[in-house]
Amino acid sequence: MALTALAGPPGVGKTTHLIGRLEDAQNAGNPTALFLCSDSDDLRSRPNVREGGTMGCRTPGMGATIDHFVSAAEAGRILSELPAGSLAAFDEAAWFGVDIVEAWIEAERRGVDVVVSSLSEQQVAILKERSYPVTRLTVPCMLCGKDRGRHSHELFHTAERGFVVVCDACREAVARNQCRSEPSSLDGELCEELTSELRRMKPFPGKEHAYQPVFGLDLPGWELVRGDTPIRADLIREVLEAAFPAWSASSRAGEADGRPSFIDLGCCTGFFCEYFAARGWEAWGLDIDEDFIALARRVSQALGSGVEYCQSALLPHVQGHPGARFDVTTSFATVQWVIAQSGLDAGLECFDWIFGAARKMCVLEMGYSEEEIYREKLPVRIDREWVEELMRTRGGFDEVLVIPKGSRGVWRDLFIGLKDPEVCGVTVSGEGAAEPGRPAPVWNAAGILGLAARAVRNPGRVVQLGGKAVQDPARAMRELGRRLRGG
């Protein structure tokens, strides 16, 4: 048996290698145990990280069941009881701290095969002192193809290629192009006009600095507050297509009953509206800032997208449009301003409209009380738990996904409410590509009974269990009951 320690920058395949070792051991009939550390706030915030949940990686189709999501102390105890011939795998190993290293060494000496990934520098130093080798994985730069050294790679998200690993020589060029959201389809003269107009606009007049990118407009060298805008747009589309595959396919093929509809409340210069309009959707955008709306309208006219933009504050708009319905509603960091200026009841009125107007999906992002700009301005403490509880109790959603800040590069927590999805239990990996359609990560009583009830109500509806689609309600009930009993 051996102790294999894997290090290296994000995106080089550490988790893929670890999952491969688990699969090899399982195929050979050997016992395996995958550990993640519950001491980590970051890991606890990821919806898929639970005992029985699925840990994915950047290699499509690969995943492993999480056996133990426990503290460092408990992990050491469990490891000490594993029999010789077992394989113990620790991913995100740095969270377990330095004391776990002795437990790894002791287990390896007893004949347990130990594989650890993503170690801290302190853990690496201890292993080297004890004469255990540490393998640093590298990959060639995905842009220039050259391997410029083991410390010279960094994970970036690009609109054209998603997540890529780049060397130092390409890093600056990639960073300059973070603002490019789509291949530009605006003519050169108009691009110059819009860029000049954007340079004059608040919140950063006179600077090459904008809140978010403008769809179809190249802004090389500009600094963006929300450089994650293309990432969020892709996430929304990926989750939608995973939760509603048949509807999404028929919409793309033009076979749906009418075009799908989208509204962004607090749309800024219209990126999300144009993103979905470019994919055949009917789209509407609302923002209180007349300059944002004016620029968005110019972009829409130039692209021929047909997006309808309205310059209005959020509260009077929702009060004036009762009963409006859209397939997807979004609101990014807008409602907290309503609460700050008009009180909690006004904010709840906006939430009720945003939730109720969504036929299939609602995407919400909120500024939190702990952020400096909102301190002492909000009458209630708004944080992740507050927003998630609001959506679960007030939104009328069958499922609520929480994509934590930092996962997939998003700047704030992203909340996605789903209504009557075709596929239940969709999750999103925090590492690289989305992994829709995996089993529901939290098998608590409420979640299980909810899925069971929906399986009975909708015999043709797909329920994801253990990564397999189950369409037989009776079978789904038996399987759900087994999980509820802990079998």
Secondary structure by P-SEA (a helix, b strand, c coil): cbbbbbbbcccccaaaaaaaaaaaaaaabbbbbbbbbcccccccccccccccbbbbcccccbbbbbcccccaaaaaaaaaaccccbbbbbcccccccccaaaaaaaaaaaccbbbbccccaaaaaaaaaacbbbbbbbbcccccccccccccbbbbbbccccbbbbcccaaaaaaaaccccccccccaaaaaaaaaaaaacccccccccccccccccccccccccccaaaaaaaaaaaaaaaacaaaaaaaaaccccccbbbbbccccccaaaaaaaaacccbbbbbccaaaaaaaaaaaaaaccbbbbbbccaaaaaaacccccccbbbbcccaaaaaacccaaaaaaaaaaaaaacccbbbbbbbccccccccccccccccaaaaaaaaaccccccbbbbbcccccccccbbbbbbccccccbbbbbcccccccccccccccaaaaaaaaaaaaacccbbbbccccccccaaaaaaaaaaaaacc
